[in-house]
Amino acid sequence: MTTIENPMGTQPIKKLLMQLAVPAMIANVVNALYNIVDQIFIGQGVGYLGNAATNIAFPITTICLALGLMTGVGAASNFNLELGRKEVEKARRIAGTAVVQLIVMGIAVCVIVQIFLAPLMQLFGATDQIFDYAMEYSRITAYGIPFFLFSTGFNPLVRSDGRATFSMMAIIAGAVLNTVLDPIFIFVFQMGIAGAAWATVISQMVSALLLFAYIPKFRSVKFQWEDFIPHMKQVEAIAALGLTSFIFQISALIVQIVSNNLLKTYGAMSIYGSEIPIAVGGIVSKVFVIFIALIIGMTQGVQPIVGYNYGAKYYERVRQTIFLALKIGFGLSFVTWAVFEIFPLQIIQLFGNGNDLYFEFGIRYMRYFMLFTLINGITILITTFFPAIGKAKTGAFLSLARQLLILLPVMLLMTYTFGVEGMMFATPVSDVISLVLCLFFFKRELHDIHMKEELILSK
């Protein structure tokens, strides 16, 4: 059966990047915004203890992101590399294996979370005041894990098929539904934090079902039933190129857990207590996700272009793509940095009321935490560039270094030295160190690409 030729190797880079990145950015930002709207409604309806509870529960989401993105990004990277090599059958099997893998993992994680929920909440840093809220919220949202994990993992494959707009609309549909259901369940039905949880689950179901319905509509490949029989070879290939995303999220998970416990421990020794730092830390992290969503959307547009052209040995197009993305990424970073530095009070106020200590800590925490957002976009784009060209180990190392080898030790050192306020300075210090490391590897890779290009021209 004939397939439509992939435009990744022929269309102008700028046009391709806009077609793929903009819908992904919009979908990611809408997704991030509905999480924030969720927090706003919880803050207004339950109070900052509700926000603190969702912060305690957030590592479960990160676990799902780790597994979903490992599968989705790994499958999409392999999918594009195989299409670039004209290996259509291999591309089909990679995508089919990913679908089954996502479904199985989603069910397994849901069951495990339900069984071990109470000890997980304790591990994630819940205080006595927060524990019941966190349990109620997480017990319900666990039912949405299979749908959330599938949506997260299947989205990159839909974009790799050139249907970024459909991918965007599937996520937006769930986000809009969640935003509508939140106030109804929380305020009209007076369900409190449980209402927010059920709104999230229903919305995740809708997005997942829309994406699942796309499977027979793929344009670059036409699936056969045997493509959905998992093989260890495909599972290993997916894991290899998805390793960077997995390590990034698992590293983030470890940082979240340590961060919550540091805020709990050192907050208890301060005038703020434990609950205010945990609530503020969660709010700032969720707001920061808006920026991360923009940059990740950019990387999701970059990866299929880079992967296809690297596989096809169109190295000039690879270079054009990454440099254009870096320019746009820096511009987005600057705008985001300016907003967070100028309007911290207004942003914190959106998430409900608190005392003077709450707002004082919140404003300072946000300003220092976001201090070097200016360079974050460059770091993330460079880190995700490597798995897109099949160099999973380098990408995995940079992800691991950013979170565990740099940020985690800096966090421990800063809190030990400055108490709970040391958490504010840990992120900007780590950002600078990470940028230097990423630039070193990026410069070396550009040299390797140039040498490959010279070799082709000399033949």
C-alpha positions in Angstrom: 0.0 0.0 0.0 1.4 3.4 -0.9 1.9 6.1 1.7 2.0 9.9 1.4 5.6 11.2 1.3 6.7 12.7 4.5 7.1 16.5 4.2 9.8 16.6 6.9 12.5 16.5 4.2 11.1 18.8 1.7 9.1 21.7 3.1 10.8 25.0 4.3 12.1 24.6 7.9 10.3 27.7 9.2 7.0 26.6 7.8 7.4 23.1 9.1 8.5 24.3 12.6 5.5 26.6 12.8 3.1 23.8 11.6 4.4 21.3 14.2 5.5 23.5 17.1 2.7 26.1 17.4 -0.1 23.5 17.8 2.0 21.6 20.3 2.8 24.8 22.2 -0.8 25.8 22.3 -1.9 22.3 23.4 0.8 22.2 26.1 0.0 25.7 27.4 -3.7 25.0 27.5 -3.0 21.8 29.4 -0.8 23.7 31.8 -3.4 26.4 32.2 -6.1 24.0 33.0 -3.9 22.6 35.8 -3.4 26.1 37.0 -7.1 26.9 36.7 -7.6 23.7 38.8 -5.3 25.2 41.4 -7.1 28.5 41.3 -10.5 26.9 41.9 -9.1 24.7 44.7 -7.4 27.7 46.3 -10.6 29.7 46.2 -12.9 26.8 47.2 -10.7 24.9 49.7 -7.9 27.3 50.6 -4.1 27.1 50.4 -4.2 23.7 52.2 -5.9 22.4 49.1 -3.1 23.8 46.9 -0.6 22.2 49.3 -2.4 18.9 48.9 -2.2 18.9 45.1 1.5 19.7 45.4 2.0 16.7 47.6 0.0 14.6 45.0 1.9 16.0 42.0 4.7 13.4 42.0 2.1 10.8 40.8 1.5 13.0 37.8 5.3 13.2 37.2 5.5 9.3 37.3 2.9 9.2 34.6 4.7 11.8 32.6 8.0 9.9 32.9 6.4 6.7 31.6 4.2 8.4 29.0 6.9 10.6 27.6 9.5 7.8 27.6 7.2 5.8 25.4 5.8 8.6 23.3 9.1 10.5 22.7 11.0 7.3 22.2 8.4 5.9 19.8 8.1 9.2 17.9 11.9 9.5 17.6 12.2 6.0 16.2 9.2 6.4 14.0 10.7 9.5 12.3 14.2 8.0 12.0 12.7 4.8 10.4 10.6 6.9 8.0 13.6 9.0 7.1 15.4 5.7 6.2 12.3 4.5 4.2 11.7 1.6 6.7 7.9 2.0 6.8 7.2 -1.5 8.3 9.6 -0.8 11.2 7.9 2.5 11.8 4.5 0.8 11.9 5.7 -1.8 14.5 7.3 0.9 16.7 4.0 2.9 16.8 1.9 -0.3 17.4 4.1 -1.5 20.2 3.9 2.0 21.8 0.1 1.9 21.8 -0.1 -1.4 23.7 2.8 -0.5 26.0 0.9 2.7 27.1 -2.3 0.9 27.8 -0.6 -1.8 29.9 1.5 0.7 31.9 -1.5 2.9 32.6 -3.5 0.1 34.1 -0.5 -1.1 36.2 0.3 2.3 37.6 -3.3 2.9 38.5 -3.5 -0.3 40.5 -0.1 0.3 42.3 -1.1 3.8 43.3 -4.4 2.7 44.7 -2.7 0.0 46.8 0.1 2.1 48.2 -1.5 5.6 48.3 -1.1 6.3 52.0 2.6 5.6 52.2 3.2 7.5 49.0 1.5 10.6 50.4 3.8 10.3 53.5 6.8 9.9 51.3 5.9 12.9 49.2 5.9 15.1 52.3 2.3 15.4 53.5 1.9 17.1 56.9 -0.9 16.2 59.3 -3.0 19.1 58.1 -2.5 18.3 54.4 -2.7 14.4 54.5 -6.5 14.0 54.3 -6.9 16.4 51.5 -4.0 14.8 49.5 -5.5 11.3 50.1 -9.0 12.3 48.9 -7.7 14.1 45.8 -5.2 11.3 44.8 -7.6 8.4 45.4 -9.9 9.8 42.7 -7.3 11.1 40.2 -5.7 7.7 40.2 -8.6 6.4 38.2 -7.6 8.8 35.4 -4.0 7.5 35.2 -4.5 5.1 32.3 -6.2 7.9 30.2 -3.6 10.5 31.1 -0.7 8.2 30.4 -2.1 7.2 27.0 -2.7 10.8 26.0 0.8 11.9 27.1 2.5 9.0 25.2 0.4 8.9 22.0 0.5 12.6 21.3 4.1 12.7 20.0 3.2 10.0 17.5 0.2 11.9 16.2 2.5 15.0 15.7 5.1 12.8 14.0 2.3 11.8 11.5 2.0 15.5 10.7 -1.3 16.0 12.5 -0.2 18.5 15.2 -3.5 20.4 14.9 -5.5 17.3 15.8 -3.1 16.5 18.6 -3.6 20.0 19.9 -7.4 19.9 19.7 -7.6 16.6 21.6 -5.7 18.1 24.5 -7.7 21.4 24.3 -11.0 19.5 24.4 -10.0 17.9 27.7 -8.6 21.2 29.1 -11.8 23.2 28.3 -14.0 20.5 29.7 -12.0 20.5 32.9 -12.2 24.2 33.2 -16.0 24.0 32.8 -16.5 21.1 35.3 -14.2 22.5 38.0 -16.5 25.4 39.2 -19.6 23.2 38.8 -18.3 20.3 40.9 -16.4 22.5 43.5 -18.9 25.3 44.0 -22.3 24.3 42.6 -22.3 20.6 43.8 -20.1 21.6 46.8 -17.8 18.6 46.3 -14.6 20.5 47.3 -11.3 19.0 46.4 -13.0 15.8 45.3 -14.9 17.8 42.7 -11.6 19.0 41.2 -10.4 15.5 41.1 -13.4 14.1 39.3 -13.3 17.0 36.8 -9.7 16.0 36.0 -10.5 12.3 35.5 -13.4 13.0 33.1 -11.4 15.5 31.1 -8.5 13.0 30.8 -10.9 10.3 29.5 -12.2 12.6 26.8 -8.7 13.5 25.5 -7.5 9.9 25.5 -10.6 8.6 23.6 -10.2 11.3 20.9 -6.5 10.3 20.5 -7.3 6.6 20.5 -9.8 7.1 17.7 -7.0 8.5 15.5 -5.1 5.2 15.3 -6.7 4.0 12.0 -6.4 7.5 10.5 -2.5 7.7 10.3 -1.4 9.1 7.0 2.3 8.2 6.8 1.7 4.5 7.7 -1.3 2.1 7.5 -1.4 -0.3 10.5 -1.9 -4.0 10.3 -3.2 -6.0 13.3 0.2 -7.7 13.8 1.8 -4.2 14.4 0.1 -4.2 17.8 1.8 -7.4 19.0 4.6 -6.0 21.2 8.2 -7.3 20.5 11.1 -6.8 22.9 13.2 -5.3 20.0 10.7 -2.5 19.6 10.3 -2.0 23.3 14.0 -1.7 23.7 14.3 0.7 20.8 11.5 2.9 22.3 13.1 2.9 25.8 16.5 3.7 24.3 15.4 7.0 22.6 12.8 7.8 25.3 15.4 7.5 28.1 16.2 11.2 28.1 12.6 12.1 28.7 12.2 9.4 31.3 15.3 10.4 33.2 14.3 14.1 33.0 10.9 13.3 34.6 12.2 10.8 37.2 14.9 13.3 38.1 12.1 15.9 38.5 10.2 13.4 40.6 13.1 13.0 43.0 13.6 16.7 43.1 9.9 17.2 43.9 9.9 14.7 46.7 13.1 16.1 48.2 11.9 19.7 47.7 8.6 19.0 49.5 10.4 17.4 52.4 12.9 20.2 52.6 10.1 22.8 52.6 8.3 20.8 55.3 11.4 20.3 57.5 13.0 23.7 57.2 9.6 25.5 57.0 8.7 24.1 60.4 11.9 25.8 61.8 10.9 29.2 60.3 8.2 31.8 60.9 6.2 30.5 58.0 5.6 26.9 59.2 5.5 23.9 56.9 2.2 24.5 55.1 2.9 28.0 53.6 6.3 26.9 51.9 4.7 23.7 50.5 1.7 25.6 49.1 3.9 28.4 47.6 6.4 25.8 46.2 3.5 24.0 44.5 2.0 27.2 43.1 5.3 28.5 41.7 6.1 25.1 40.2 2.7 25.0 38.5 3.1 28.5 37.1 6.6 27.7 35.9 5.0 24.8 34.0 3.4 27.3 31.6 6.9 28.3 30.5 8.1 24.7 30.3 5.0 23.9 28.3 6.0 26.5 25.7 9.5 25.2 25.4 8.5 21.5 25.4 6.0 22.4 22.6 8.9 23.8 20.7 10.9 20.6 21.2 8.0 18.5 20.1 7.9 20.5 16.9 11.7 20.3 16.5 12.1 16.5 17.2 10.3 15.1 14.2 12.0 17.5 11.8 15.5 16.9 13.2 14.9 13.1 13.5 13.7 12.7 9.9 16.4 14.9 8.4 19.2 13.4 10.5 18.1 9.9 9.4 18.0 11.1 5.8 21.4 12.8 6.2 20.0 16.2 5.4 22.4 17.8 7.9 21.9 21.4 6.8 18.2 21.1 7.5 19.1 19.7 11.0 21.3 22.7 11.7 18.7 25.2 10.4 16.0 23.7 12.6 17.8 23.7 15.9 19.2 27.2 15.5 15.8 28.6 14.6 14.3 26.9 17.6 17.0 28.3 19.9 16.2 31.8 18.7 12.5 31.4 19.3 13.1 29.7 22.6 15.2 32.6 23.9 12.5 35.1 22.9 9.9 33.0 24.8 12.2 32.8 27.8 12.6 36.6 27.9 8.9 37.3 27.8 8.2 34.7 30.5 10.9 36.0 32.8 9.6 39.6 32.5 6.0 38.6 33.4 7.1 36.5 36.5 9.5 39.2 37.7 7.0 42.1 37.3 3.7 40.5 38.5 4.5 38.0 41.3 1.9 39.4 43.7 -0.9 39.4 41.1 0.0 35.8 40.2 0.1 34.5 43.8 -3.3 36.3 44.6 -5.0 34.2 41.9 -4.6 31.1 44.0 -6.7 32.2 47.0 -6.2 34.2 50.1 -3.6 33.9 52.8 -2.0 35.9 55.6 0.8 38.5 55.1 3.5 35.8 55.6 2.0 33.7 52.8 2.2 36.6 50.3 5.6 37.8 51.5 7.1 34.4 51.1 5.3 33.8 47.8 6.5 36.9 46.1 10.2 36.4 47.0 10.1 32.7 46.2 8.7 33.4 42.7 11.1 36.1 41.9 14.2 34.2 42.9 13.0 30.8 41.5 12.4 32.4 38.1 15.6 34.5 38.1 17.3 32.7 35.2 14.3 31.6 33.3 16.0 33.5 30.5 18.4 30.6 29.8 16.1 27.6 30.6 14.7 27.5 27.0 18.2 27.0 25.6 19.1 24.3 28.0 15.9 22.3 27.4 16.1 22.5 23.6 19.7 21.4 23.6 19.0 18.5 26.0 16.1 17.2 23.8 18.1 17.7 20.6 20.3 14.6 21.3 17.6 11.9 21.5 16.0 13.3 18.3 19.2 12.4 16.4 19.5 9.0 18.1 22.0 10.0 20.8 20.0 8.9 23.8 23.0 8.5 26.2 24.1 12.1 25.8 20.6 13.4 26.2 20.0 11.2 29.2 23.3 12.4 30.8 22.3 16.0 30.4 18.9 15.4 31.9 20.4 13.5 34.8 23.0 16.2 35.4 20.5 19.0 35.4 18.3 17.5 38.1 20.3 15.1 40.2 23.9 16.0 39.8 23.4 19.8 39.9 20.0 20.9 41.3 19.7 18.3 44.1 23.1 18.9 45.7 22.6 22.7 45.4 19.1 22.5 47.0 20.5 20.5 50.0 23.5 22.9 50.4 21.3 26.0 50.1 18.7 24.9 52.6 21.4 23.7 55.1 23.1 27.1 54.8 20.1 29.5 54.5 17.1 27.4 55.8 13.8 27.4 53.9 14.8 30.5 52.0 17.7 28.7 50.5 15.2 26.9 48.2 14.7 30.2 46.4 18.3 30.3 45.3 18.9 26.7 44.3 17.1 26.8 41.0 18.9 29.9 39.5 22.3 28.7 40.6 21.6 25.3 39.0 20.3 26.9 35.8 23.7 28.7 35.1 25.8 25.5 35.7 23.5 23.5 33.5 23.7 25.9 30.6 27.5 25.8 30.5 27.4 21.9 30.5 24.8 21.8 27.7 26.7 24.3 25.5 29.8 22.2 25.7 28.1 19.1 24.4 26.1 21.0 21.8 29.2 22.6 20.3 30.9 19.3 20.1 27.9 17.7 18.3 27.7 20.6 15.8 31.3 19.8 14.9 30.5 16.1 14.4 27.6 17.0 12.1 29.8 19.3 10.1 32.4 16.5 9.7 29.7 14.1 8.4 28.5 16.8 6.0 32.1 17.3 4.7 32.5 13.5 4.2 29.3 13.3 2.1 30.4 16.3 -0.1 33.8 14.7 -0.6 32.4 11.6 -2.1 
